[in-house]
């Protein structure tokens, strides 16, 4: 039996990902008791995160060495723009937030750090860096979606059920599997030093995923608000 690179990755990231399921935000979402203000904050931050995530897919198409890979990244870009982000727009409407307001959300500290890391890593290396950068988000959301779908009542919840349905869906599973297949193909024949670098990208982005859930739970933006429209404010 062939050892896939994703099997090696799973050995490193499994403890991190299992901690997602114990995080109060994810647990509250799956069990249906998550405060809606926290979900609203998450949804707005995740929307601007996904805008930058889409840039990674576009970069992947630009760096692709063959039409097959280019097509996969185009499919991932389309799926994110038209499926995943549409779910956020639908939730925004339920909160009375317009599309323009949603898009104008200021990225918080964790969102900025996470997306900046991915874009920096992706631009520094070849196509394999792009794949490693996007993998944890797609794969872990599929992992979480499928886990929550097995929880009693999660998929039928009147508010959070749509979130669980989408991330456990066959369509989203296919997008995640596309990313997994790409990293496995690109890992073939690479020397250990290169594999170790790709592994660390996936581990770091997995930590960022936990930080993102934590940001949502605490409704964090930036640690200190230094200014208002008119004057500098000294922290108390």
C-alpha positions as CSV (number, residue, x, y, z in Angstrom):
1,X,0.0,0.0,0.0
2,X,1.4,3.4,-1.0
3,X,2.0,5.8,1.8
4,X,0.4,9.1,0.9
5,X,1.9,12.5,2.0
6,X,-1.5,13.3,3.5
7,X,-1.1,10.2,5.8
8,X,2.2,11.7,7.0
9,X,0.5,15.1,7.5
10,X,-2.4,13.5,9.4
11,X,0.0,12.1,12.0
12,X,1.2,15.7,12.7
13,X,-2.1,17.5,12.5
14,X,-4.6,15.1,14.0
15,X,-4.2,16.4,17.7
16,X,-4.6,20.0,16.5
17,X,-7.7,19.2,14.5
18,X,-9.3,17.1,17.2
19,X,-8.9,20.2,19.5
20,X,-11.1,22.1,17.1
21,X,-14.0,19.8,18.0
22,X,-13.5,20.6,21.7
23,X,-13.3,24.4,21.1
24,X,-16.3,26.2,22.5
25,X,-17.1,28.0,19.2
26,X,-17.1,24.8,17.1
27,X,-18.8,22.8,19.9
28,X,-21.5,25.5,20.3
29,X,-22.0,25.6,16.5
30,X,-22.5,21.8,16.4
31,X,-24.7,21.6,19.4
32,X,-26.7,24.6,18.5
33,X,-26.1,26.9,21.5
34,X,-23.5,29.2,20.0
35,X,-24.3,32.9,20.6
36,X,-25.4,34.5,17.4
37,X,-23.2,37.6,18.0
38,X,-20.2,35.3,18.0
39,X,-21.3,33.6,14.8
40,X,-21.9,37.0,13.2
41,X,-18.4,38.1,14.0
42,X,-16.9,34.9,12.7
43,X,-19.0,35.1,9.5
44,X,-17.8,38.7,8.7
45,X,-14.1,37.8,9.4
46,X,-14.3,34.6,7.5
47,X,-15.8,36.5,4.5
48,X,-12.8,38.8,4.2
49,X,-10.5,35.8,4.9
50,X,-12.1,34.0,1.9
51,X,-11.4,37.0,-0.4
52,X,-7.7,36.6,0.3
53,X,-8.1,32.8,0.1
54,X,-9.4,33.2,-3.4
55,X,-6.3,35.2,-4.3
56,X,-4.3,32.0,-3.4
57,X,-6.4,29.9,-5.9
58,X,-5.8,32.6,-8.6
59,X,-2.1,32.5,-7.8
60,X,-2.2,28.7,-8.0
61,X,-3.6,28.9,-11.5
62,X,-0.9,31.4,-12.5
63,X,1.9,29.1,-11.1
64,X,0.4,25.9,-12.5
65,X,2.7,24.0,-14.9
66,X,-0.1,22.1,-16.6
67,X,-3.7,22.6,-17.7
68,X,-5.0,20.0,-15.3
69,X,-3.6,21.8,-12.2
70,X,-4.7,25.2,-13.6
71,X,-8.2,23.8,-14.0
72,X,-8.3,22.4,-10.5
73,X,-7.4,25.8,-9.1
74,X,-10.0,27.5,-11.2
75,X,-12.6,25.1,-9.9
76,X,-11.5,25.8,-6.3
77,X,-11.7,29.5,-7.0
78,X,-15.2,29.1,-8.5
79,X,-16.4,26.9,-5.6
80,X,-15.2,29.4,-3.0
81,X,-16.6,32.5,-4.7
82,X,-19.9,31.0,-5.7
83,X,-20.6,28.3,-3.0
84,X,-18.8,29.0,0.2
85,X,-19.0,32.8,0.1
86,X,-22.7,32.6,-1.0
87,X,-23.4,30.9,2.3
88,X,-21.9,33.8,4.1
89,X,-23.9,36.3,2.1
90,X,-27.1,34.4,3.0
91,X,-26.2,34.5,6.7
92,X,-25.4,38.2,6.4
93,X,-28.8,38.8,5.0
94,X,-30.3,37.2,8.1
95,X,-28.3,39.6,10.2
96,X,-29.4,42.6,8.1
97,X,-25.9,43.1,6.6
98,X,-25.7,44.1,3.0
99,X,-23.2,42.6,0.6
100,X,-21.3,45.9,0.5
101,X,-21.1,46.1,4.3
102,X,-19.9,42.5,4.4
103,X,-17.2,43.1,1.9
104,X,-16.1,46.3,3.8
105,X,-15.4,44.4,7.0
106,X,-12.0,45.3,8.4
107,X,-9.9,42.2,8.8
108,X,-8.9,41.6,12.4
109,X,-5.4,40.8,13.7
110,X,-5.8,37.0,13.4
111,X,-7.4,37.2,10.0
112,X,-4.6,39.5,8.8
113,X,-1.8,37.3,10.2
114,X,-3.3,34.1,8.8
115,X,-3.9,35.4,5.3
116,X,-0.6,37.3,5.1
117,X,1.3,34.1,6.1
118,X,-0.4,32.1,3.4
119,X,0.1,34.7,0.7
120,X,3.7,35.2,1.6
121,X,4.5,31.5,1.7
122,X,2.6,30.9,-1.6
123,X,4.5,33.7,-3.4
124,X,7.9,32.7,-2.0
125,X,7.8,29.2,-3.5
126,X,6.4,27.2,-6.4
127,X,3.0,25.7,-6.9
128,X,3.6,23.2,-4.1
129,X,3.7,26.0,-1.6
130,X,0.3,27.3,-2.8
131,X,-1.2,23.9,-2.4
132,X,0.3,23.5,1.1
133,X,-1.0,26.9,2.1
134,X,-4.6,26.3,1.1
135,X,-4.8,22.6,2.3
136,X,-5.5,23.0,6.0
137,X,-8.5,25.3,5.5
138,X,-10.3,23.2,2.9
139,X,-9.4,19.8,4.5
140,X,-10.1,20.8,8.1
141,X,-13.5,22.4,7.3
142,X,-14.5,19.2,5.5
143,X,-13.3,17.2,8.6
144,X,-15.3,19.5,11.0
145,X,-18.4,19.5,8.7
146,X,-18.5,15.7,8.6
147,X,-17.9,15.3,12.3
148,X,-20.7,17.9,13.2
149,X,-23.1,16.3,10.7
150,X,-22.9,13.1,12.9
151,X,-23.9,15.0,16.0
152,X,-27.6,14.7,17.0
153,X,-29.6,17.6,15.6
154,X,-26.7,19.5,14.1
155,X,-27.6,19.2,10.5
156,X,-31.3,20.1,11.2
157,X,-30.6,23.1,13.4
158,X,-32.8,26.0,12.4
159,X,-29.8,28.5,12.2
160,X,-26.5,26.6,12.1
161,X,-27.8,23.6,10.1
162,X,-27.1,25.2,6.8
163,X,-23.4,25.7,7.8
164,X,-23.1,22.1,8.8
165,X,-24.8,20.9,5.6
166,X,-22.5,22.9,3.3
167,X,-19.2,21.8,4.9
168,X,-20.3,18.2,5.1
169,X,-21.7,18.2,1.5
170,X,-20.4,16.1,-1.4
171,X,-19.6,19.3,-3.3
172,X,-17.3,20.7,-0.5
173,X,-15.8,17.2,0.1
174,X,-14.8,17.2,-3.5
175,X,-13.0,20.6,-3.2
176,X,-11.1,19.3,-0.1
177,X,-10.2,16.1,-1.9
178,X,-8.9,18.1,-4.9
179,X,-6.5,19.8,-2.5
180,X,-5.4,16.6,-0.9
181,X,-4.8,14.9,-4.3
182,X,-2.7,17.8,-5.4
183,X,-0.4,17.8,-2.4
184,X,0.0,14.0,-2.7
185,X,0.9,14.3,-6.4
186,X,3.3,17.2,-5.8
187,X,5.0,15.4,-2.9
188,X,6.0,12.4,-5.1
189,X,9.7,12.2,-5.6
190,X,10.6,15.3,-3.5
191,X,13.6,15.1,-1.2
192,X,13.0,15.0,2.6
193,X,14.0,18.6,3.1
194,X,11.3,19.8,0.8
195,X,8.7,17.5,2.2
196,X,9.5,18.8,5.7
197,X,9.0,22.4,4.6
198,X,5.6,21.6,3.1
199,X,4.7,19.7,6.3
200,X,5.5,22.7,8.4
201,X,3.3,25.0,6.3
202,X,0.4,22.7,6.9
203,X,1.1,22.5,10.6
204,X,1.4,26.3,10.9
205,X,-1.9,26.9,9.0
206,X,-3.5,24.3,11.2
207,X,-2.5,26.3,14.2
208,X,-3.9,29.4,12.5
209,X,-7.2,27.6,12.0
210,X,-7.4,27.1,15.8
211,X,-6.5,30.7,16.3
212,X,-9.3,31.7,14.0
213,X,-11.9,29.7,16.0
214,X,-10.5,31.4,19.1
215,X,-10.8,34.8,17.5
216,X,-14.4,34.1,16.7
217,X,-15.2,32.9,20.2
218,X,-13.7,36.0,21.8
219,X,-14.9,38.3,19.1
220,X,-11.5,39.7,18.7
221,X,-10.5,42.4,16.2
222,X,-7.2,44.2,17.2
223,X,-5.8,44.2,20.8
224,X,-5.9,48.0,21.1
225,X,-7.9,50.6,19.4
226,X,-5.4,53.5,19.0
227,X,-7.6,56.0,17.3
228,X,-11.0,57.3,16.6
229,X,-12.0,59.5,13.6
230,X,-10.9,62.7,15.3
231,X,-8.1,62.0,17.8
232,X,-5.5,59.6,19.2
233,X,-6.7,57.7,22.2
234,X,-4.1,56.7,24.8
235,X,-4.7,53.2,26.2
236,X,-5.9,53.3,29.8
